[in-house]
Amino acid sequence: MTTPRRALIVVDVQQEYFDGPLEIQYPPRAESLANIVGAVDTAAAHDVPVVVVQHRLPEGAPIFADGSPGWSLHPALAERVDPTWKQVQKQYASVFAGTDVAEWLRAHDVDTVTVVGHMINNCDLGTAVEAEALGFAVEVLSDATGAIHLANDAGRVSAESLHTTLMVLLQSNFAAVATTQRWIEAVRSGAALPKGNLIESAVDGRSALSI
């Protein structure tokens, strides 16, 4: 199997997700942050290109307002940022929408993007889905992401249930899902991570859940 040419995409590790209405609920914030930092340190040690993304809205916006405390990167990430890394600000869910990230990745001969950060139920998901259409293989690190509880006119779901569902969904078609430790091992060995497919997931799902 060909060695993946990876880049690590660190999505919106910003203060909004550690305090306030968007506070990450699952996995625990401290655990998720520690794994994000572990992935960043591993990428830096193995010459894996890194893209650091921040969501930005205009001044006065209720969240992610440009220059506000909530817009800022978490200090654990901010103190690690290297000037050689790609830094980009976005206004849509996908890191590719309205940015030059895809072109930058191609210029660095990247064929596989590893997604970490927040939130799995919004920007991580949007990034993984669009990456497929752009021709990139995708990896998602399950314990280096985060979800929030949701409730609206369509129903309600806990952060844990939402996170688990999205990991199964992504592994079924869009991405290879793995823990941070498993990814670190793969980076060190130059191995690809196993990805499922929709047919196998459907067959296994029918077997596992049929009454």
C-alpha positions in Angstrom: 0.0 0.0 0.0 1.3 3.4 -0.9 2.5 5.6 2.0 0.0 8.5 2.5 1.3 12.0 1.9 -0.5 13.5 4.9 -1.3 17.0 6.1 -2.9 17.7 9.5 -5.8 20.1 9.4 -6.5 21.6 12.9 -10.0 22.9 12.8 -11.2 25.8 15.0 -9.5 25.0 18.3 -10.8 28.3 19.6 -11.9 29.5 22.9 -15.6 29.5 21.9 -15.5 25.7 22.3 -14.1 25.8 25.9 -16.6 28.3 27.4 -20.1 29.4 26.5 -23.0 27.9 24.5 -20.7 26.0 22.1 -18.7 24.3 24.9 -17.6 20.8 23.8 -19.4 18.1 25.7 -18.0 14.9 24.3 -15.3 13.7 24.4 -14.3 15.6 27.5 -12.7 18.9 26.5 -9.4 18.3 28.3 -9.0 14.8 26.7 -9.9 16.1 23.3 -7.5 19.0 23.6 -4.6 16.8 24.8 -5.1 14.5 21.8 -5.2 17.5 19.4 -1.9 18.7 20.9 -0.5 15.2 20.6 -1.4 15.0 16.9 0.1 18.5 16.3 3.4 17.6 18.1 3.6 14.3 16.1 3.0 16.1 12.8 5.7 18.6 13.6 8.2 15.9 14.6 7.6 13.9 11.3 7.5 16.8 8.8 3.7 16.5 8.2 2.4 19.8 6.9 0.0 21.5 9.3 -3.0 23.8 8.5 -4.4 25.8 11.4 -7.9 27.1 10.8 -9.9 29.7 12.7 -13.6 30.5 12.2 -14.1 34.2 11.9 -17.2 36.3 11.8 -17.5 40.1 11.7 -17.0 42.3 14.8 -20.2 42.3 16.9 -21.2 38.8 16.0 -22.4 36.7 18.9 -19.7 34.1 18.4 -16.3 34.0 16.7 -16.3 37.8 16.3 -13.0 38.9 14.8 -10.5 39.7 17.5 -12.8 38.6 20.4 -11.6 36.3 23.2 -13.8 33.5 21.8 -12.2 33.8 18.4 -8.7 33.3 19.8 -6.9 30.0 19.5 -6.7 27.9 22.7 -3.3 28.7 24.3 -2.2 25.1 24.1 -2.4 25.4 20.3 -1.4 29.0 20.0 1.9 28.4 21.7 2.8 25.7 19.2 2.0 27.5 16.0 5.0 27.5 13.7 5.4 30.3 11.1 5.9 27.6 8.4 2.4 26.2 8.9 -0.5 27.3 6.8 -2.9 29.6 8.8 -6.3 30.4 7.4 -9.5 32.0 8.5 -12.9 30.8 7.2 -16.6 31.7 7.4 -18.2 28.5 6.3 -18.2 25.0 7.8 -15.7 23.4 5.4 -12.1 24.7 5.6 -12.0 24.5 1.8 -15.0 26.8 1.1 -13.7 30.3 0.3 -10.1 29.5 1.1 -7.0 28.4 -0.8 -6.4 25.4 1.4 -7.0 22.8 -1.4 -4.5 24.6 -3.6 -1.9 24.8 -0.8 -2.3 21.1 -0.1 -1.8 20.2 -3.7 1.3 22.4 -3.9 2.7 20.4 -1.0 1.9 17.1 -2.8 -0.6 16.1 -0.1 -3.1 13.3 -0.9 -4.5 12.6 2.6 -5.9 15.1 5.1 -6.1 14.3 8.8 -8.9 16.2 10.5 -8.9 17.1 14.2 -10.6 19.9 16.1 -14.1 21.2 16.5 -16.8 20.5 16.0 -17.3 17.1 14.5 -21.0 17.8 14.0 -20.3 20.9 11.9 -16.9 22.0 10.5 -15.1 18.7 10.8 -18.0 16.9 9.0 -18.2 19.6 6.3 -14.5 19.4 5.7 -14.4 15.6 5.4 -17.3 15.5 3.0 -15.9 18.3 0.7 -12.4 16.7 0.8 -13.8 13.6 -0.9 -15.1 15.7 -3.8 -11.7 17.4 -4.1 -9.9 14.1 -4.4 -8.3 13.9 -1.0 -8.3 10.8 1.2 -9.6 11.7 4.7 -8.7 10.6 8.2 -10.6 11.7 11.3 -9.2 11.3 14.8 -12.2 10.3 16.9 -10.7 11.3 20.3 -9.2 14.6 18.9 -12.6 16.0 17.9 -15.6 17.1 19.9 -19.4 17.4 19.8 -22.1 19.3 21.6 -25.6 18.4 22.8 -28.2 19.5 20.3 -32.0 20.1 20.4 -34.3 21.8 17.9 -37.6 21.3 16.1 -36.3 18.0 14.6 -35.5 16.5 18.0 -32.7 16.2 20.5 -29.4 14.2 20.8 -26.7 14.0 23.3 -23.1 14.9 22.4 -22.0 11.3 23.0 -24.7 9.8 20.8 -24.1 12.4 18.1 -20.3 11.9 18.2 -20.6 8.1 18.0 -23.1 8.3 15.1 -20.9 10.6 13.1 -17.9 8.4 13.6 -19.8 5.4 12.3 -21.1 7.5 9.4 -17.7 8.8 8.4 -16.1 5.4 8.6 -18.8 4.0 6.4 -17.9 6.2 3.4 -16.0 9.4 3.9 -13.0 8.8 6.1 -10.8 6.4 7.9 -11.6 6.9 11.6 -9.0 6.2 14.2 -7.8 7.2 17.6 -4.9 9.6 18.0 -2.6 6.9 19.2 -3.4 4.7 16.2 -2.7 7.6 13.9 0.6 8.4 15.6 1.7 4.8 15.0 0.6 5.1 11.4 2.6 8.3 10.9 5.7 6.8 12.4 5.4 3.7 10.2 4.2 5.4 7.1 1.1 3.2 7.0 -2.4 4.0 5.7 -5.4 3.7 8.1 -8.1 1.2 7.2 -11.3 2.8 5.8 -14.7 1.0 5.7 -17.2 1.2 2.9 -21.0 1.6 2.7 -21.8 -1.9 1.5 -19.8 -3.6 4.3 -21.2 -1.2 6.9 -24.8 -1.8 5.7 -24.3 -5.6 5.8 -22.7 -5.5 9.2 -25.3 -3.1 10.5 -28.1 -5.3 9.4 -26.5 -8.3 11.1 -25.8 -6.4 14.3 -29.1 -4.6 14.6 -31.7 -7.0 13.2 -34.2 -8.4 15.7 
